[in-house]
Amino acid sequence: MDASQPVGRLRLPVVAAPMFLISDPALVVACCRAGVVGTLPALNQRTTAGFAGWLEEIEAQLSPADAPYGVNLIVHPSNPRLRADLDLVVAHRVPIVITSLGAVTDVVDAVHSYGGLVLHDVTTLRHARKAAAAGVDGLILVSGGAGGHAGSTNPFALMAAVRPWFDGLVLLAGSLSTGADVLAAQALGADLAYLGTRFIATAEAGASDAYKAMLVEAGAADVVYTPAVSSIPASFLRASLDAAGIDPDAAPGPVDLDHLTRPDETQAKAWRDIWSAGQGVQAITDAPPVAGLVDRLAGEYDAALARLDGLARPRVT
């Protein structure tokens, strides 16, 4: 599959990131109809049968004129559903597959067998090189300031480390919430901007009203990067940690991936009250429908582009 194909079908070069417990068919369909890539984690459904139902629901509501959709697979060996979920992905010919916690050639080959694209989450240059060696079509640079299990490297630095040698698709994540941010990501060398937190604060997102309200009220200083929740550093809203009795400065316990690969109902209920966010909350002031948000992003993008067109390179005299 031509790696440029998904870009050409988009109103804006934006992917709405797959978010644990948040992304569902309603959000995916709204994003794709609005002209940006909608995605969801396979494990947001508790069973493979449920995941199959979600794929059928999405496909029944989208047309060839809509933007493509994507699915996130956790490919770490601790995920007992990987093979069954991958078989479904192949059977449904899911256009875009986002892999996390390991780049596995077998998974890449399976998706390539029907012409799908594989994008892989990376937080460091070492991970980027390993993913490229596995044959992925694109790298998602999850840089400092991103929500969820983000890296700590500045997006300028991470882009500078990867773009010069990687000729596939590059997606940039980290504090992106406006159309101007999307244009800035492209100026750095990204093909697509990867927005997560901004899409939590939308009408269709599967987050509670309290979560959305906290995003609207929060600023960048209210986001804490800590391993205290899952033993892996991630970004969370401090107020939700306080409410759950979690000390962000506490020493992390042993690494435990069960919350990612075996999210049973008990764990899911706990995570519904621990709310992730990136520093892009600074620019979030409301929770509109996805269509309205994408309209706004497009307007901001065009306005930023017009500002750039009006700039002149400073003259040295």
C-alpha positions, 0 to 999 in steps of 0.5 A, spaced: 500 500 500 502 506 498 504 510 504 501 516 502 494 514 500 491 515 507 494 522 507 491 524 500 484 522 503 484 526 509 481 533 510 487 534 515 493 531 516 491 528 523 490 521 526 485 521 533 490 517 537 487 510 540 485 511 547 484 506 553 477 506 555 476 512 551 476 510 544 470 507 541 466 506 534 462 512 536 468 516 536 472 513 530 466 514 526 465 521 527 472 522 526 473 519 519 466 522 517 469 529 519 476 527 515 481 525 520 483 518 521 479 515 527 482 509 531 481 505 537 485 499 541 482 492 540 483 491 548 477 496 549 473 491 548 473 485 553 473 480 548 475 478 541 468 477 539 466 484 542 472 487 538 469 483 532 462 486 533 466 493 533 469 492 527 462 490 523 459 496 527 464 501 524 464 498 517 457 499 516 457 506 518 463 508 513 463 509 506 469 510 501 469 517 501 470 517 509 477 517 512 480 511 513 480 508 520 485 504 524 486 499 530 491 499 535 494 492 537 499 491 543 504 486 540 507 484 547 507 477 549 503 478 555 497 479 550 493 473 550 489 475 545 494 478 539 493 472 535 485 472 535 485 479 534 490 480 528 486 474 525 480 479 525 484 485 523 486 481 517 479 478 515 476 485 515 482 488 512 483 494 517 486 500 513 491 502 518 494 498 524 498 501 530 502 497 534 505 498 541 510 495 546 514 491 540 515 491 533 513 484 530 515 482 523 510 477 523 504 482 525 507 487 519 507 481 514 500 479 516 497 487 515 501 487 509 498 481 506 492 485 504 495 492 503 494 495 510 499 500 513 502 499 520 504 504 524 508 503 530 509 507 537 516 509 539 519 514 544 526 513 543 531 513 537 533 506 539 525 504 539 525 507 532 530 503 529 528 497 531 521 498 528 524 500 522 528 494 522 521 490 522 518 493 516 513 498 519 510 503 514 510 509 519 513 511 526 509 515 531 514 519 535 510 519 542 514 525 545 515 529 551 508 532 553 504 527 550 498 524 554 498 516 556 505 512 556 509 518 553 516 519 552 520 524 555 524 527 549 522 534 546 518 533 540 524 537 536 529 533 538 525 526 537 524 529 530 531 531 529 533 524 531 528 520 526 526 524 520 533 524 517 534 517 516 527 514 516 523 515 509 516 512 511 511 516 514 512 520 521 507 522 526 508 526 531 505 526 538 506 531 544 502 537 546 498 538 539 491 541 540 490 546 535 490 547 527 496 551 528 500 545 532 498 540 526 502 545 521 507 546 526 508 538 526 508 538 518 514 544 519 518 539 523 518 534 518 511 530 520 507 527 515 501 527 520 499 530 527 497 525 532 492 528 537 489 524 543 487 529 549 484 534 544 479 528 542 477 526 549 474 533 550 469 531 544 462 530 545 463 523 542 468 520 546 467 515 551 469 519 557 465 521 563 463 528 563 467 529 569 473 527 565 472 532 560 470 538 565 477 537 568 480 537 561 477 543 560 479 546 566 486 544 566 493 547 564 499 544 562 502 545 570 496 540 572 499 534 568 504 529 572 509 525 568 509 519 573 510 511 573 506 511 580 500 508 576 502 503 572 510 502 573 511 505 566 512 513 566 505 516 563 502 523 563 496 524 568 491 529 571 494 531 578 487 532 580 485 525 578 491 522 582 489 526 588 482 523 588 484 516 587 489 517 593 495 516 588 502 519 590 505 521 583 512 522 587 512 515 590 517 509 588 514 505 582 513 498 583 515 492 579 513 493 571 506 490 570 503 490 563 496 487 565 492 493 565 494 494 558 494 487 555 489 484 560 484 489 562 479 485 566 473 489 568 476 490 575 482 494 572 477 498 567 473 500 573 479 503 577 482 506 570 476 510 569 477 514 575 485 515 573 485 520 567 490 521 562 492 527 559 497 531 555 500 538 556 496 540 550 490 541 555 493 548 555 489 549 549 483 546 550 477 550 553 471 546 551 468 539 549 465 540 542 462 535 537 468 532 533 465 535 526 465 542 530 472 540 532 475 538 526 472 545 522 475 549 528 482 545 527 481 546 519 480 554 520 486 554 525 490 551 520 489 555 514 490 561 519 496 559 521 498 558 514 496 565 512 500 568 517 506 564 515 505 566 508 505 573 510 512 572 514 518 575 510 525 572 512 529 577 516 534 581 512 541 582 515 544 589 514 
